[in-house]
Amino acid sequence: MNKNLVYSFSLLLFLSTFGNLFANSLEFPEDQWQIKTPDELKINQDKVNTLFDLSFQDSSTQAVVLIKDGFLIGERYAEDFDASSLGTSWSMAKSFYAALIGISIDQGEIDSLDDKVGKYLDYFNDERSVVSIRDLLNMASGLVYPENQHENMFFLKDQLEYARNVGMEKEPNTLFEYNNVNSMLLGDILLKATGKKADVLLTERILSKIGVNHYTLWRDGAGNVMSYCCIDMSARDYSRFGLLFSRNGQWRDQEIISKEFIDETFTEVWNSTNSDQTQGYALHWWFSKNDGEGSIYNASGKFGQYIFVDRENDIIFTRITKYHPTPGSVQDWGMLGRRSKVRNIDRRIKMLRIMDKIGLIDLSNDVKTPTTQADGESKEFYENYGEIIDSITNLSDR
């Protein structure tokens, strides 16, 4: 037998055997996270305190959770909230549903990120036929892009119908434009490729495997999965998803998402500006930092929801803002759904908050939808964003 062939076979056997042993030696949470002190994992406690203090300078912060090497090494909660309190993801959900595309590619249900969307969605066999799944995930589809990023879709009963009817505006893969319709279409692609709705897939293929059991996956009033937003879970459970990406898609001895897809996710494609900070973007993840000092990636959502991942140092830092859940998992605006069409999103949100404050409605009971009230809207966290990223980066530097 050829010596090179023998060597290659031996190397593969070694990696297969000892790679799995290495993966099995890593810490993963069971029902609860195992706890260690920062000092036990060579993290300076003062640096953890600085990171948490910076986060809680913003009164909207509900919870922060810090994970190192699979251990919970710190957490802090606002008054009246605890480890079981749910937060809502807003656009952090985009990263969750994008992961399902990777899994469908791994399982052969979708051939490639470069497949045209029209291969799965027949209504894209028009001027949109040039758009690929990669274009959607990289926020470069060229679909019509209004100033509100299609946030008005959130207030409609049938949000998928809205997304289906958004036309072309420019050539794909020429400009980064953060467009919620791109993400809403992922759920329909997954349904056509697998025969299952995206929230069912998320439960079966990710959440149940990483130990997340208490959550809400929101659908619109027509029963469509809101795959551009709207997952409710605790800060500890959001951190499990971060750990999955930090561990290259591996959970104990099971590959949930291929390392190849994780690597591509963490390969910067676009560079943009968000919250006065320069950030990169790829496959529905942001890049908080990507330079010689290190790389920090994040899933992020409106009003200041974040899962930060430092893959090199196996650190996850999660921060969510104050949230007051409404009942149910299917969006229902009640009497508000009969009001005139939304034109200005910020004005609509302010109107809802005023109506709740003066007692015309009760946002906790009269509507069923994720909603962030004024106490959960960030300000200082955005202002401190650069210091926060530096603090995460410096955790591993004693």
Secondary structure by P-SEA (a helix, b strand, c coil): ccaaaaaaaaaaaaaaaaaaaaaaabbbbccbbbbbccccccccaaaaaaaaaaaaccccccbbbbbcccccccccccccccccbbbbbcccaaaaaaaaaaaaaaacccccccccccccccccccccccccaaaaaaccccccccccccccccccccaaaaaaaccccccccccccccaaaaaaaaaaaaaaccccaaaaaaacccccccccbbbbbbcccccccccbbbbbcaaaaaaaaaaaaacccccccccccaaaaaaaacccbbbbcccbbbbbccccccccccccbbbbbbccccccccccccccbbbbbbbcbbbbbcccbbbbcccccccccccaaaaaaaaaaaaaacccccccccccccccccccccccccaaaaaaaaaaacccc
